[in-house]
Amino acid sequence: MNDWWQREGLNYEAGKLCFEGQSVQENVQFYDQPAFLYSRARIQSNINRLETSLEGLSYKVFYALKANRFLPLLTFLRDNSSLGVDVCSPGEIFHALSAGFSPQDISYTATALSPSDINILEGINGLRINADSLSAIKHIGKRRFARNIGLRLNLSASLGYNEKLSYSGKKASKFGIYLDNLEAAIALCKQYDLSIRRLHIHSGCGYLNASLNTFHGIIEKMSSICGQFSELQEINFGGGLGIPFEEKDKPLNLSNWSTSLHRYFPKERGIQVQIEPGSYLVQDAGLLVLQVVEVEVKSETCFVYLNGGFNLAPEPVFYNLVCNQYFTILSVILYLVLNLMARCSNKLLSVISMKHTIFGLKETCRY
Ligand SMILES: Cc1ncc(COP(=O)(O)O)c(C=O)c1O
Protein backbone atom coordinates (compact mmCIF):
# COMPACT_ATOMS: atom_id res chain seq x y z
CA MET A 1 0.00 0.00 0.00
CA ASN A 2 1.20 3.45 -0.91
CA ASP A 3 1.38 5.99 1.88
CA TRP A 4 1.69 9.14 -0.25
CA TRP A 5 -0.90 10.89 1.94
CA GLN A 6 1.18 10.75 5.11
CA ARG A 7 2.10 14.14 6.50
CA GLU A 8 2.77 15.77 9.82
CA GLY A 9 -0.36 15.18 11.85
CA LEU A 10 -1.59 12.19 9.81
CA ASN A 11 0.89 9.35 9.76
CA TYR A 12 1.85 5.94 11.07
CA GLU A 13 3.90 5.88 14.25
CA ALA A 14 5.20 2.49 15.38
CA GLY A 15 2.63 0.88 13.10
CA LYS A 16 -0.29 2.85 14.54
CA LEU A 17 -2.26 5.36 12.54
CA CYS A 18 -1.96 8.70 14.32
CA PHE A 19 -3.98 11.85 13.87
CA GLU A 20 -2.43 14.95 15.42
CA GLY A 21 -0.06 12.77 17.40
CA GLN A 22 -2.76 10.57 18.91
CA SER A 23 -3.54 6.99 18.03
CA VAL A 24 -6.79 6.95 16.06
CA GLN A 25 -7.80 3.59 17.46
CA GLU A 26 -7.23 4.61 21.08
CA ASN A 27 -9.04 7.85 20.44
CA VAL A 28 -12.23 6.29 19.19
CA GLN A 29 -12.46 3.22 21.39
CA PHE A 30 -14.69 4.94 23.94
CA TYR A 31 -17.11 6.29 21.35
CA ASP A 32 -19.90 4.68 19.42
CA GLN A 33 -18.88 4.06 15.86
CA PRO A 34 -18.82 5.56 13.26
CA ALA A 35 -16.91 8.58 14.56
CA PHE A 36 -15.75 11.79 12.95
CA LEU A 37 -12.42 13.26 14.08
CA TYR A 38 -11.34 16.79 13.24
CA SER A 39 -8.03 18.60 13.54
CA ARG A 40 -8.11 22.24 14.57
CA ALA A 41 -4.37 22.49 13.84
CA ARG A 42 -4.86 21.36 10.24
CA ILE A 43 -7.72 23.78 9.62
CA GLN A 44 -5.63 26.59 11.07
CA SER A 45 -2.60 25.73 8.95
CA ASN A 46 -4.79 25.54 5.82
CA ILE A 47 -6.11 29.03 6.59
CA ASN A 48 -2.63 30.39 7.31
CA ARG A 49 -1.18 29.00 4.07
CA LEU A 50 -3.98 30.55 2.05
CA GLU A 51 -3.82 33.92 3.80
CA THR A 52 -0.05 34.09 3.40
CA SER A 53 -0.50 33.89 -0.36
CA LEU A 54 -2.97 36.80 -0.22
CA GLU A 55 -0.75 39.04 1.92
CA GLY A 56 -0.41 42.55 0.52
CA LEU A 57 -3.89 42.51 -1.05
CA SER A 58 -7.04 43.97 0.38
CA TYR A 59 -8.88 40.65 0.84
CA LYS A 60 -11.57 38.74 2.71
CA VAL A 61 -11.99 34.96 2.91
CA PHE A 62 -15.44 33.43 3.36
CA TYR A 63 -15.62 29.78 4.43
CA ALA A 64 -18.12 27.93 2.19
CA LEU A 65 -20.01 26.21 4.94
CA LYS A 66 -21.57 23.61 2.69
CA ALA A 67 -18.17 21.90 2.92
CA ASN A 68 -18.89 21.04 6.54
CA ARG A 69 -21.59 22.56 8.73
CA PHE A 70 -20.48 20.99 12.03
CA LEU A 71 -21.29 23.71 14.58
CA PRO A 72 -18.11 23.42 16.71
CA LEU A 73 -16.09 23.75 13.51
CA LEU A 74 -17.94 26.97 12.68
CA THR A 75 -17.53 28.43 16.16
CA PHE A 76 -13.84 27.51 16.01
CA LEU A 77 -13.53 29.54 12.79
CA ARG A 78 -15.51 32.42 14.28
CA ASP A 79 -13.25 32.57 17.35
CA ASN A 80 -9.89 31.89 15.69
CA SER A 81 -9.96 33.60 12.32
CA SER A 82 -11.24 36.65 10.52
CA LEU A 83 -13.16 34.50 8.05
CA GLY A 84 -16.73 35.21 7.06
CA VAL A 85 -18.97 32.48 5.67
CA ASP A 86 -20.39 31.73 2.25
CA VAL A 87 -23.92 30.31 2.26
CA CYS A 88 -26.37 29.22 -0.42
CA SER A 89 -29.71 28.79 1.32
CA PRO A 90 -31.81 30.40 4.06
CA GLY A 91 -31.13 27.33 6.22
CA GLU A 92 -27.41 28.01 5.92
CA ILE A 93 -27.97 31.69 6.78
CA PHE A 94 -29.72 30.70 10.03
CA HIS A 95 -26.99 28.17 10.78
CA ALA A 96 -24.29 30.81 10.27
CA LEU A 97 -26.18 33.30 12.45
CA SER A 98 -26.60 30.67 15.16
CA ALA A 99 -22.82 30.08 15.05
CA GLY A 100 -22.35 33.77 15.85
CA PHE A 101 -21.53 35.25 12.43
CA SER A 102 -23.06 38.66 11.75
CA PRO A 103 -25.04 39.29 8.54
CA GLN A 104 -22.17 41.48 7.26
CA ASP A 105 -19.90 38.44 7.49
CA ILE A 106 -22.26 36.29 5.42
CA SER A 107 -22.01 36.11 1.65
CA TYR A 108 -25.20 34.68 0.12
CA THR A 109 -25.15 33.30 -3.40
CA ALA A 110 -28.11 31.22 -4.47
CA THR A 111 -29.29 29.98 -7.80
CA ALA A 112 -33.04 30.41 -7.53
CA LEU A 113 -34.97 32.50 -5.04
CA SER A 114 -38.25 30.89 -3.98
CA PRO A 115 -41.03 33.05 -2.49
CA SER A 116 -40.17 31.82 1.01
CA ASP A 117 -36.44 32.48 0.45
CA ILE A 118 -37.34 36.05 -0.48
CA ASN A 119 -39.47 36.50 2.65
CA ILE A 120 -36.55 35.33 4.78
CA LEU A 121 -33.95 37.46 3.00
CA GLU A 122 -36.21 40.47 3.43
CA GLY A 123 -36.04 40.05 7.20
CA ILE A 124 -32.23 40.04 7.53
CA ASN A 125 -30.37 43.31 7.03
CA GLY A 126 -26.80 43.56 5.92
CA LEU A 127 -26.24 40.27 4.07
CA ARG A 128 -23.89 40.39 1.08
CA ILE A 129 -26.23 39.10 -1.60
CA ASN A 130 -25.06 37.94 -5.03
CA ALA A 131 -27.73 37.54 -7.72
CA ASP A 132 -26.92 34.83 -10.20
CA SER A 133 -29.80 35.26 -12.63
CA LEU A 134 -32.01 37.95 -14.12
CA SER A 135 -34.96 36.61 -12.14
CA ALA A 136 -33.05 37.03 -8.86
CA ILE A 137 -32.32 40.68 -9.74
CA LYS A 138 -36.03 41.24 -10.43
CA HIS A 139 -37.09 39.69 -7.12
CA ILE A 140 -34.56 41.71 -5.14
CA GLY A 141 -35.46 44.87 -7.04
CA LYS A 142 -39.24 44.49 -6.69
CA ARG A 143 -39.15 43.74 -2.97
CA ARG A 144 -36.38 46.30 -2.32
CA PHE A 145 -34.76 44.28 0.47
CA ALA A 146 -31.23 45.10 -0.71
CA ARG A 147 -29.97 48.23 -2.41
CA ASN A 148 -26.37 47.07 -2.99
CA ILE A 149 -25.86 43.71 -4.64
CA GLY A 150 -23.33 41.48 -6.35
CA LEU A 151 -23.70 39.75 -9.70
CA ARG A 152 -22.50 36.18 -10.12
CA LEU A 153 -21.13 35.76 -13.64
CA ASN A 154 -20.50 32.71 -15.77
CA LEU A 155 -17.57 33.01 -18.19
CA SER A 156 -18.05 29.51 -19.66
CA ALA A 157 -14.58 28.64 -18.35
CA SER A 158 -14.26 25.05 -17.23
CA LEU A 159 -12.55 24.59 -13.87
CA GLY A 160 -12.72 21.59 -11.54
CA TYR A 161 -11.31 18.24 -10.48
CA ASN A 162 -13.39 16.48 -13.13
CA GLU A 163 -16.26 17.28 -15.46
CA LYS A 164 -18.88 16.63 -12.80
CA LEU A 165 -17.31 19.28 -10.61
CA SER A 166 -17.01 21.90 -13.31
CA TYR A 167 -19.85 24.42 -12.93
CA SER A 168 -19.32 26.19 -16.20
CA GLY A 169 -17.85 25.30 -19.55
CA LYS A 170 -19.22 24.15 -22.88
CA LYS A 171 -22.31 22.57 -21.37
CA ALA A 172 -24.95 25.09 -20.28
CA SER A 173 -25.09 25.47 -16.52
CA LYS A 174 -27.61 27.06 -14.18
CA PHE A 175 -24.87 28.94 -12.32
CA GLY A 176 -24.36 32.64 -12.91
CA ILE A 177 -25.20 35.26 -15.51
CA TYR A 178 -23.66 34.58 -18.92
CA LEU A 179 -21.93 37.48 -20.63
CA ASP A 180 -24.59 37.66 -23.32
CA ASN A 181 -27.05 38.57 -20.54
CA LEU A 182 -24.79 41.00 -18.74
CA GLU A 183 -26.20 44.10 -20.43
CA ALA A 184 -29.72 43.00 -19.56
CA ALA A 185 -28.61 42.40 -15.94
CA ILE A 186 -27.08 45.88 -15.72
CA ALA A 187 -30.24 47.42 -17.22
CA LEU A 188 -32.42 45.60 -14.67
CA CYS A 189 -30.27 46.84 -11.81
CA LYS A 190 -30.66 50.37 -13.15
CA GLN A 191 -34.42 49.94 -13.51
CA TYR A 192 -34.72 48.87 -9.86
CA ASP A 193 -32.12 51.34 -8.59
CA LEU A 194 -29.78 48.59 -7.40
CA SER A 195 -26.12 49.46 -7.04
CA ILE A 196 -23.71 46.77 -8.27
CA ARG A 197 -20.97 46.66 -5.65
CA ARG A 198 -19.55 43.21 -6.29
CA LEU A 199 -18.80 40.76 -9.10
CA HIS A 200 -18.68 37.08 -8.23
CA ILE A 201 -17.57 33.97 -10.05
CA HIS A 202 -17.25 30.35 -8.98
CA SER A 203 -16.47 28.04 -11.88
CA GLY A 204 -15.94 24.65 -10.29
CA CYS A 205 -14.60 22.57 -7.43
CA GLY A 206 -11.38 20.73 -6.71
CA TYR A 207 -9.12 22.40 -9.25
CA LEU A 208 -5.40 21.77 -8.99
CA ASN A 209 -2.24 23.07 -10.72
CA ALA A 210 -3.22 21.89 -14.20
CA SER A 211 -6.16 24.32 -14.12
CA LEU A 212 -4.24 27.37 -12.98
CA ASN A 213 -3.92 28.84 -16.47
CA THR A 214 -7.70 28.78 -16.75
CA PHE A 215 -7.96 30.40 -13.32
CA HIS A 216 -5.53 33.17 -14.37
CA GLY A 217 -7.57 33.67 -17.55
CA ILE A 218 -10.73 34.10 -15.47
CA ILE A 219 -9.05 36.75 -13.32
CA GLU A 220 -7.79 38.64 -16.36
CA LYS A 221 -11.22 38.59 -17.97
CA MET A 222 -12.97 39.66 -14.76
CA SER A 223 -10.46 42.46 -14.40
CA SER A 224 -11.42 43.85 -17.79
CA ILE A 225 -15.15 43.44 -17.08
CA CYS A 226 -14.74 45.44 -13.85
CA GLY A 227 -14.18 48.56 -15.94
CA GLN A 228 -17.92 48.69 -16.72
CA PHE A 229 -18.89 49.08 -13.05
CA SER A 230 -18.21 52.47 -11.53
CA GLU A 231 -19.50 51.56 -8.04
CA LEU A 232 -17.66 48.25 -7.72
CA GLN A 233 -16.00 47.61 -4.35
CA GLU A 234 -15.46 43.85 -4.20
CA ILE A 235 -14.66 40.95 -6.49
CA ASN A 236 -15.26 37.39 -5.36
CA PHE A 237 -13.43 34.53 -7.12
CA GLY A 238 -15.41 31.78 -5.39
CA GLY A 239 -13.97 28.61 -3.96
CA GLY A 240 -12.96 25.40 -5.65
CA LEU A 241 -9.31 25.18 -4.57
CA GLY A 242 -8.55 21.47 -4.53
CA ILE A 243 -6.50 19.10 -2.44
CA PRO A 244 -4.73 15.96 -3.71
CA PHE A 245 -6.87 12.83 -3.79
CA GLU A 246 -4.31 10.53 -5.36
CA GLU A 247 -0.54 10.22 -5.47
CA LYS A 248 -0.45 11.78 -8.94
CA ASP A 249 -2.14 14.95 -7.61
CA LYS A 250 0.28 17.56 -6.36
CA PRO A 251 -0.79 20.18 -3.77
CA LEU A 252 -2.05 23.41 -5.24
CA ASN A 253 0.80 25.85 -5.72
CA LEU A 254 -0.62 28.86 -3.90
CA SER A 255 2.07 31.32 -4.89
CA ASN A 256 1.30 30.56 -8.54
CA TRP A 257 -2.46 30.58 -7.77
CA SER A 258 -2.31 34.09 -6.32
CA THR A 259 -0.03 35.73 -8.94
CA SER A 260 -2.89 37.06 -11.07
CA LEU A 261 -4.77 38.29 -8.02
CA HIS A 262 -1.72 40.39 -7.10
CA ARG A 263 -1.21 41.47 -10.70
CA TYR A 264 -4.75 42.55 -11.55
CA PHE A 265 -6.11 43.55 -8.15
CA PRO A 266 -3.35 45.26 -6.16
CA LYS A 267 -4.54 47.11 -3.07
CA GLU A 268 -4.20 50.44 -4.87
CA ARG A 269 -6.98 49.48 -7.27
CA GLY A 270 -9.45 49.89 -4.42
CA ILE A 271 -11.33 46.63 -5.05
CA GLN A 272 -11.35 44.06 -2.27
CA VAL A 273 -10.48 40.51 -3.42
CA GLN A 274 -12.69 37.82 -1.93
CA ILE A 275 -12.55 34.05 -2.08
CA GLU A 276 -14.86 31.45 -0.59
CA PRO A 277 -13.12 28.10 -0.29
CA GLY A 278 -14.77 25.24 1.56
CA SER A 279 -13.02 21.96 0.87
CA TYR A 280 -9.52 23.44 0.84
CA LEU A 281 -9.89 24.53 4.45
CA VAL A 282 -11.50 21.45 5.96
CA GLN A 283 -11.44 18.44 3.65
CA ASP A 284 -8.10 17.06 4.78
CA ALA A 285 -8.68 18.08 8.40
CA GLY A 286 -11.20 15.35 9.17
CA LEU A 287 -11.35 11.59 9.38
CA LEU A 288 -14.33 9.30 9.34
CA VAL A 289 -13.58 6.22 11.43
CA LEU A 290 -15.57 3.12 10.62
CA GLN A 291 -15.52 -0.28 12.20
CA VAL A 292 -14.87 -3.39 10.18
CA VAL A 293 -17.69 -5.80 10.93
CA GLU A 294 -16.70 -8.72 8.68
CA VAL A 295 -13.96 -9.75 6.28
CA GLU A 296 -14.83 -12.30 3.63
CA VAL A 297 -13.29 -13.60 0.41
CA LYS A 298 -15.64 -13.79 -2.56
CA SER A 299 -14.56 -14.68 -6.05
CA GLU A 300 -10.88 -14.38 -5.04
CA THR A 301 -11.39 -10.86 -3.73
CA CYS A 302 -11.16 -9.97 -0.08
CA PHE A 303 -14.15 -7.81 0.93
CA VAL A 304 -14.30 -5.79 4.10
CA TYR A 305 -17.76 -4.98 5.46
CA LEU A 306 -18.03 -1.72 7.36
CA ASN A 307 -20.59 -0.16 9.64
CA GLY A 308 -21.03 2.88 7.42
CA GLY A 309 -20.59 3.94 3.84
CA PHE A 310 -21.83 6.47 1.37
CA ASN A 311 -24.65 7.37 3.71
CA LEU A 312 -21.93 9.11 5.75
CA ALA A 313 -19.61 10.24 2.96
CA PRO A 314 -21.67 10.64 -0.21
CA GLU A 315 -19.46 13.06 -2.10
CA PRO A 316 -17.11 10.47 -3.64
CA VAL A 317 -20.15 8.60 -4.96
CA PHE A 318 -21.83 11.68 -6.45
CA TYR A 319 -18.71 13.16 -7.97
CA ASN A 320 -16.57 10.16 -8.94
CA LEU A 321 -13.88 10.98 -6.41
CA VAL A 322 -11.30 8.71 -4.93
CA CYS A 323 -12.09 7.75 -1.35
CA ASN A 324 -8.84 7.11 0.49
CA GLN A 325 -8.79 4.32 3.02
CA TYR A 326 -6.26 3.99 5.79
CA PHE A 327 -6.04 1.09 8.18
CA THR A 328 -5.25 1.25 11.82
CA ILE A 329 -3.38 -1.74 13.19
CA LEU A 330 -5.02 -5.13 13.09
CA SER A 331 -6.13 -6.12 16.55
CA VAL A 332 -9.29 -7.58 18.01
CA ILE A 333 -11.27 -4.99 16.11
CA LEU A 334 -10.27 -3.39 12.86
CA TYR A 335 -11.04 0.21 12.12
CA LEU A 336 -11.07 1.71 8.72
CA VAL A 337 -10.46 5.38 8.45
CA LEU A 338 -11.64 7.36 5.47
CA ASN A 339 -10.50 10.85 4.87
CA LEU A 340 -13.59 12.84 5.46
CA MET A 341 -15.22 13.96 2.28
CA ALA A 342 -16.86 17.31 2.48
CA ARG A 343 -20.53 18.06 2.19
CA CYS A 344 -21.66 15.07 4.19
CA SER A 345 -22.86 16.47 7.45
CA ASN A 346 -26.32 17.53 6.33
CA LYS A 347 -26.97 14.72 3.94
CA LEU A 348 -27.13 11.71 6.19
CA LEU A 349 -29.45 9.07 4.85
CA SER A 350 -31.24 6.88 7.30
CA VAL A 351 -30.51 3.57 5.63
CA ILE A 352 -27.03 2.14 5.42
CA SER A 353 -26.60 0.52 2.03
CA MET A 354 -24.43 -2.54 2.39
CA LYS A 355 -23.58 -2.31 -1.27
CA HIS A 356 -21.57 0.79 -0.61
CA THR A 357 -20.04 -0.34 2.63
CA ILE A 358 -17.92 -2.91 0.84
CA PHE A 359 -14.47 -1.99 -0.36
CA GLY A 360 -12.44 -4.30 -2.57
CA LEU A 361 -9.12 -4.70 -0.82
CA LYS A 362 -6.89 -6.07 -3.51
CA GLU A 363 -4.68 -3.02 -3.49
CA THR A 364 -5.46 -1.24 -0.31
CA CYS A 365 -5.19 -3.89 2.39
CA ARG A 366 -2.48 -3.04 4.89
CA TYR A 367 -2.32 -6.11 7.06
C1 LIG B 1 -20.85 29.47 -4.96
C2 LIG B 1 -19.90 28.53 -4.30
N1 LIG B 1 -18.89 29.02 -3.58
C3 LIG B 1 -18.00 28.21 -2.95
C4 LIG B 1 -18.11 26.85 -3.04
C5 LIG B 1 -17.11 26.00 -2.31
O1 LIG B 1 -16.44 25.15 -3.14
P1 LIG B 1 -15.21 24.30 -2.57
O2 LIG B 1 -15.69 23.56 -1.37
O3 LIG B 1 -14.82 23.41 -3.69
O4 LIG B 1 -14.14 25.29 -2.23
C6 LIG B 1 -19.15 26.28 -3.79
C7 LIG B 1 -19.29 24.81 -3.92
O5 LIG B 1 -20.07 24.25 -4.60
C8 LIG B 1 -20.07 27.15 -4.43
O6 LIG B 1 -21.08 26.66 -5.17
The ligand as a Gaussian input file, in Angstrom:
#p B3LYP/6-31G(d) Opt

LIG

0 1
 C      -20.849000      29.473000      -4.956000
 C      -19.903000      28.529000      -4.302000
 N      -18.891000      29.025000      -3.582000
 C      -17.999000      28.212000      -2.952000
 C      -18.114000      26.846000      -3.042000
 C      -17.114000      25.999000      -2.310000
 O      -16.441000      25.146000      -3.140000
 P      -15.212000      24.303000      -2.570000
 O      -15.689000      23.561000      -1.373000
 O      -14.819000      23.410000      -3.693000
 O      -14.138000      25.292000      -2.226000
 C      -19.148000      26.276000      -3.793000
 C      -19.286000      24.812000      -3.915000
 O      -20.067000      24.245000      -4.595000
 C      -20.067000      27.149000      -4.433000
 O      -21.076000      26.660000      -5.168000

